[in-house]
Amino acid sequence: METRGWLSCFDLSEQKCAEEALRASEERRSKLAENSSAGIALVAPDGRFIAANLALQEMLGYTENELRGRTLLDITHEEDRGATETGIAEAYNGRRRVYRVEKRYLRKDAGIMWADVSLVFVPANGSNAAFFSAVIIDRTERKWAEEALQKAQAELAHVTRVTTLGELTASITHDINQPLAAMATNANAALRWLSSDSPNLVEAHEAIRRIVRDGDRAGKIIEGVRALAKKAPPKMDWLDLNEAIGEVVAMARSEVQRNRVLLQTRLANDLPLISGDKIQLQQVILKSADKRYGSHEWSG
């Protein structure tokens, strides 16, 4: 009896020690969360906030009590809600151990916060209900800086395009005047063939066909000029490199002839398509050729 009583007291002491150790561990985790510069939250499986540290409250502008009355989707930007729902479902169903994403949150002041989010699902254990543990890092300033850089790059690209366009004005004018003059000549010829006492329909047809051909050529030149001058972000497409070079050569032909430049192209056959912005690529080719060869031999 005495032994059994001693063992019973020992068991109670062990249980008490375990409870105290658990309490101490939870306190340490709580202090760590409160002192962290990252936002930390516990979220129920239905998306409702259970707890949020001070850093997250400051990021979003909500108090912890206010967050408890909201869900993750409530404060998620509408364009990111679908991806958030999918990620939470995958983590909850065990298809993803950790859900990581860059997304936008809606602050209480109606501002937008960009964040890197890591979400881990913690299954139920004994009397403890299941929950998500979320670590949220504010990336708003970095995102704004990236967007500002992209805007500056787009502005620079636009200025460079306009500069290049200015340098090619004489050549472009000549290239457009050529097909226009040919169109006028062929139109007059077609009228003569049709107005004669014995209309020559074959010759008139050929003259009109040449008008269509030269009209298409002029249209392509104008289209290239508009694309070069257009202020727009890079447009990534699959490109035929030889075709892009050929268009540059055609655009610069008059300038090349006027400066007595010997232009030779040595292009490989069966090149794979490449991904890039066609206008920017052609701009680089023009600039590189101009700087390297000037009025001397230009071999492409």
C-alpha positions as CSV (number, residue, x, y, z in Angstrom):
1,M,0.0,0.0,0.0
2,E,2.7,2.4,0.9
3,T,4.6,1.5,-2.3
4,R,1.5,2.0,-4.4
5,G,0.8,5.4,-2.6
6,W,4.4,6.5,-3.3
7,L,4.1,5.5,-6.9
8,S,0.8,7.4,-7.1
9,C,2.4,10.5,-5.7
10,F,5.3,10.1,-8.1
11,D,2.9,9.8,-11.1
12,L,1.2,13.0,-10.0
13,S,4.5,14.8,-9.7
14,E,5.5,13.6,-13.2
15,Q,2.2,14.9,-14.6
16,K,2.7,18.2,-12.8
17,C,6.2,18.6,-14.1
18,A,5.0,17.8,-17.7
19,E,2.2,20.4,-17.4
20,E,4.7,23.0,-16.2
21,A,7.1,22.1,-19.0
22,L,4.3,22.5,-21.5
23,R,3.3,25.8,-20.0
24,A,6.9,27.1,-20.0
25,S,7.2,26.0,-23.7
26,E,4.0,27.8,-24.6
27,E,5.1,30.9,-22.8
28,R,8.5,30.8,-24.7
29,R,6.7,30.4,-28.0
30,S,4.3,33.2,-27.1
31,K,7.2,35.6,-26.2
32,L,9.0,34.6,-29.4
33,A,5.9,35.4,-31.4
34,E,5.3,38.8,-29.7
35,N,8.9,39.9,-30.1
36,S,9.1,38.8,-33.8
37,S,9.2,41.4,-36.5
38,A,7.3,39.0,-38.8
39,G,3.6,38.7,-38.5
40,I,2.5,35.5,-36.9
41,A,-1.1,34.2,-36.6
42,L,-3.0,31.1,-35.7
43,V,-5.9,30.5,-38.0
44,A,-8.8,28.0,-37.6
45,P,-9.5,25.6,-40.5
46,D,-12.5,27.7,-41.5
47,G,-10.1,30.7,-42.0
48,R,-11.0,32.6,-38.8
49,F,-8.2,34.2,-36.8
50,I,-7.5,32.6,-33.4
51,A,-4.6,34.8,-32.5
52,A,-2.3,37.4,-34.1
53,N,1.0,38.9,-32.7
54,L,1.6,42.6,-32.4
55,A,3.7,42.8,-35.6
56,L,0.8,41.5,-37.7
57,Q,-1.6,43.9,-36.0
58,E,0.6,46.8,-36.8
59,M,1.0,45.6,-40.4
60,L,-2.7,45.3,-41.1
61,G,-3.9,48.1,-38.7
62,Y,-6.3,45.7,-36.9
63,T,-6.3,44.8,-33.3
64,E,-6.3,41.2,-32.4
65,N,-9.9,41.3,-31.3
66,E,-10.8,42.8,-34.7
67,L,-8.9,40.1,-36.5
68,R,-10.7,37.4,-34.6
69,G,-13.9,38.6,-36.1
70,R,-12.5,38.2,-39.6
71,T,-11.2,35.4,-41.9
72,L,-8.1,35.2,-44.1
73,L,-10.3,35.8,-47.1
74,D,-11.9,38.9,-45.6
75,I,-8.6,40.7,-45.6
76,T,-7.2,39.1,-48.8
77,H,-7.3,41.2,-52.0
78,E,-10.1,40.0,-54.2
79,E,-7.8,39.0,-57.0
80,D,-5.8,36.7,-54.7
81,R,-8.8,35.0,-52.9
82,G,-9.1,32.1,-55.3
83,A,-5.4,31.1,-55.0
84,T,-5.7,31.5,-51.2
85,E,-8.7,29.2,-51.0
86,T,-7.0,26.6,-53.1
87,G,-3.8,26.8,-51.1
88,I,-5.6,26.4,-47.7
89,A,-7.6,23.5,-49.1
90,E,-4.5,21.7,-50.3
91,A,-2.7,22.2,-47.0
92,Y,-5.7,21.1,-45.0
93,N,-6.1,17.9,-47.1
94,G,-2.4,17.1,-46.7
95,R,-1.5,17.6,-50.4
96,R,1.0,20.3,-49.4
97,R,2.9,20.4,-46.1
98,V,3.7,24.1,-46.3
99,Y,1.8,26.6,-48.4
100,R,4.0,29.5,-49.5
101,V,2.7,32.4,-51.6
102,E,3.2,36.1,-52.4
103,K,-0.2,37.8,-52.0
104,R,-1.9,41.1,-51.2
105,Y,-3.7,41.9,-48.0
106,L,-6.3,44.6,-47.4
107,R,-5.3,46.9,-44.5
108,K,-7.9,48.5,-42.3
109,D,-7.1,51.9,-43.8
110,A,-8.0,50.5,-47.3
111,G,-4.3,50.3,-48.2
112,I,-2.7,47.2,-49.8
113,M,0.0,45.2,-48.2
114,W,2.2,42.8,-50.3
115,A,3.4,39.9,-48.2
116,D,5.3,36.6,-48.4
117,V,3.1,34.1,-46.6
118,S,4.1,30.6,-45.2
119,L,1.1,28.6,-43.9
120,V,1.5,25.2,-42.1
121,F,-1.4,23.0,-41.1
122,V,-1.2,21.5,-37.6
123,P,-3.6,18.5,-37.2
124,A,-5.8,18.0,-34.1
125,N,-4.0,16.3,-31.2
126,G,-5.9,15.0,-28.3
127,S,-8.0,17.9,-26.9
128,N,-6.2,20.4,-29.1
129,A,-8.2,21.4,-32.2
130,A,-6.5,21.6,-35.6
131,F,-5.2,25.0,-36.8
132,F,-3.0,26.8,-39.3
133,S,0.2,28.5,-38.3
134,A,0.9,31.5,-40.5
135,V,4.1,33.6,-40.8
136,I,3.6,36.8,-42.8
137,I,6.4,39.1,-43.9
138,D,5.6,42.6,-45.2
139,R,7.1,43.1,-48.7
140,T,5.2,46.2,-49.7
141,E,8.2,48.6,-49.9
142,R,10.2,46.0,-51.9
143,K,7.2,45.5,-54.3
144,W,6.7,49.3,-54.8
145,A,10.5,49.6,-55.4
146,E,10.3,46.8,-58.0
147,E,7.3,48.5,-59.7
148,A,9.1,51.8,-59.7
149,L,12.2,50.2,-61.3
150,Q,10.0,48.5,-64.0
151,K,8.4,51.9,-64.7
152,A,11.8,53.6,-65.0
153,Q,13.0,50.8,-67.3
154,A,9.9,51.2,-69.5
155,E,10.5,55.0,-69.6
156,L,14.1,54.5,-70.6
157,A,13.1,52.0,-73.2
158,H,10.6,54.5,-74.6
159,V,13.2,57.3,-74.7
160,T,15.7,55.0,-76.5
161,R,13.1,53.9,-79.0
162,V,12.2,57.5,-79.8
163,T,15.9,58.4,-80.1
164,T,16.4,55.5,-82.5
165,L,13.3,56.6,-84.4
166,G,14.7,60.1,-84.8
167,E,17.9,58.7,-86.1
168,L,16.0,56.7,-88.7
169,T,13.6,59.4,-89.8
170,A,15.3,60.1,-93.1
171,S,15.6,56.4,-93.9
172,I,12.0,55.7,-92.9
173,T,10.7,58.7,-95.0
174,H,12.6,57.4,-98.0
175,D,11.3,53.8,-97.5
176,I,7.7,55.0,-97.3
177,N,8.0,57.4,-100.2
178,Q,9.3,54.5,-102.4
179,P,6.2,52.3,-102.3
180,L,3.9,55.4,-102.4
181,A,5.5,56.6,-105.5
182,A,5.4,53.2,-107.1
183,M,1.7,52.9,-106.2
184,A,1.0,56.3,-107.9
185,T,2.9,55.2,-111.0
186,N,1.1,51.8,-111.2
187,A,-2.3,53.5,-110.6
188,N,-1.7,55.9,-113.5
189,A,-0.5,52.9,-115.6
190,A,-3.7,51.0,-114.8
191,L,-5.9,53.9,-115.7
192,R,-4.1,54.2,-119.1
193,W,-4.5,50.5,-119.8
194,L,-8.2,50.7,-118.9
195,S,-8.9,54.0,-120.8
196,S,-7.4,53.0,-124.1
197,D,-9.7,52.1,-127.1
198,S,-8.7,48.5,-126.5
199,P,-8.4,48.1,-122.7
200,N,-5.6,45.7,-121.7
201,L,-7.0,44.0,-118.7
202,V,-3.9,41.8,-118.2
203,E,-1.6,44.8,-117.8
204,A,-4.1,46.6,-115.7
205,H,-4.4,43.6,-113.4
206,E,-0.7,43.4,-113.0
207,A,-0.5,47.1,-112.2
208,I,-3.2,46.8,-109.6
209,R,-1.4,43.7,-108.1
210,R,1.8,45.8,-107.8
211,I,-0.3,48.6,-106.1
212,V,-1.5,46.0,-103.5
213,R,2.0,44.7,-103.0
214,D,3.5,48.2,-102.4
215,G,0.6,49.1,-100.2
216,D,1.3,46.1,-98.0
217,R,5.0,47.1,-97.9
218,A,4.2,50.7,-96.8
219,G,1.8,49.4,-94.2
220,K,4.5,47.2,-92.7
221,I,6.9,50.1,-92.5
222,I,4.3,52.2,-90.7
223,E,3.5,49.4,-88.4
224,G,7.2,49.0,-87.5
225,V,7.5,52.8,-86.9
226,R,4.4,52.8,-84.6
227,A,5.7,49.8,-82.6
228,L,9.1,51.4,-82.2
229,A,7.6,54.6,-80.9
230,K,5.0,53.0,-78.8
231,K,5.4,53.4,-75.0
232,A,4.7,50.0,-73.6
233,P,6.2,47.3,-71.4
234,P,8.2,44.5,-73.1
235,K,6.0,42.1,-75.0
236,M,7.4,38.6,-74.8
237,D,6.8,36.5,-77.9
238,W,8.4,33.5,-79.6
239,L,10.5,35.1,-82.3
240,D,12.2,34.0,-85.5
241,L,15.6,35.7,-85.1
242,N,16.4,35.7,-88.9
243,E,13.0,37.3,-89.6
244,A,13.6,40.0,-87.0
245,I,17.1,40.7,-88.5
246,G,15.6,40.8,-92.0
247,E,13.1,43.4,-90.9
248,V,15.9,45.6,-89.4
249,V,17.8,45.3,-92.7
250,A,14.8,46.3,-94.7
251,M,14.1,49.3,-92.4
252,A,17.7,50.5,-92.6
253,R,18.3,49.8,-96.3
254,S,18.1,53.4,-97.5
255,E,20.3,54.7,-94.6
256,V,22.8,51.9,-95.5
257,Q,22.9,52.9,-99.2
258,R,23.1,56.6,-98.6
259,N,26.2,56.1,-96.3
260,R,27.7,53.6,-98.8
261,V,27.8,50.9,-96.2
262,L,28.5,47.3,-97.4
263,L,25.8,45.2,-95.7
264,Q,26.3,41.5,-95.6
265,T,24.2,39.0,-93.7
266,R,25.4,35.6,-92.7
267,L,22.5,33.9,-91.0
268,A,22.3,30.3,-89.8
269,N,19.5,28.1,-91.0
270,D,17.0,26.2,-88.9
271,L,17.5,28.4,-85.8
272,P,15.1,27.6,-82.9
273,L,12.6,30.2,-81.9
274,I,13.6,32.5,-79.0
275,S,11.5,34.3,-76.4
276,G,11.9,38.1,-76.3
277,D,10.5,41.5,-77.2
278,K,10.9,41.9,-80.9
279,I,11.0,45.7,-81.0
280,Q,13.7,45.8,-78.2
281,L,15.7,43.1,-80.0
282,Q,15.6,45.0,-83.3
283,Q,16.5,48.2,-81.4
284,V,19.6,46.5,-80.0
285,I,20.6,45.3,-83.4
286,L,20.3,48.8,-84.9
287,K,22.2,50.4,-82.1
288,S,25.0,47.8,-82.0
289,A,25.5,48.0,-85.8
290,D,25.6,51.8,-85.7
291,K,28.2,52.0,-82.8
292,R,30.4,49.2,-84.1
293,Y,30.5,49.9,-87.8
294,G,29.3,53.4,-88.4
295,S,29.7,54.2,-92.1
296,H,32.0,51.2,-92.6
297,E,31.2,47.6,-93.5
298,W,28.3,46.2,-91.5
299,S,28.1,42.4,-91.5
300,G,25.2,40.8,-89.7
